Amino acid sequence: MIYYNHSKGNRAESTGQEVHEMEIDSMTQTELASYLETLAKLVEATAKDPQDAARIIREAIPKQ
């Protein structure tokens, strides 16, 4: 997956950390879909159970 990192202004291969690097407050629909897909893949790859999946998602929520 390729994504555009707005804060750094460059393209890069997916690292799984995009969840923390994207600017959540100014996402387009396409960027939101990409964000959610990346989050889903992270959960699929790392969650051990439903509680762990919930923790992963909650940690991905940007703190304001």
N, C-alpha and C positions, 0 to 999 in steps of 0.2 A: 504494500500500500504506500502511496505517495501522499504527503500532505504538505500544506503550506503553513509555515510557522510565521504568523503575522508579527509577533514580537521581535523576531530576528530577521525577518524579510528574506528567507531562503527556503528552498525545497529540500526535503531529506527523506530517507527511507523511514518507515514506521519503526519506532523503538518500543512502543507500548507506554511511553511516557507522555504522549501527546495530550492525554487527559489533563495533565498538569500544565502543559505549555500553551494550550489554546486560550485565546481571549474569549471567555464565555459570554460576556456582556454584548458582544458585537458579532455574533455568529449568523451566517446565512442558513437557510434551510439545508443546503448541501453540506455545510460544515457541521451542523447539528447532527445530521444523519451519520456523517463520518465519525464524529465524537461518540455517538451512541454505539456504533458498530465496533469501534476500538474498545470501548468499555465492555461490551458484550464478549469480545474475544479475550480480554484480560480476565474476566470472570470465568469463562469456560476453561481457560488454561491454568488458573490458579486456585479457584475456590474448591474447598474440600467438602463443604456442605452448605445448605441454604443460609445459615448464619454467617458463614465466612463470605459468601457472595454479597450479602447485605452490607457487611463491613467494608468490603472493597468498594462498593458503590458509594457508600456514605463518605469514605475517604476521598473519593473523586469529586465530591461536591465542593465547588469553590467557596472558600471562606471570604466573607465580605467585611 
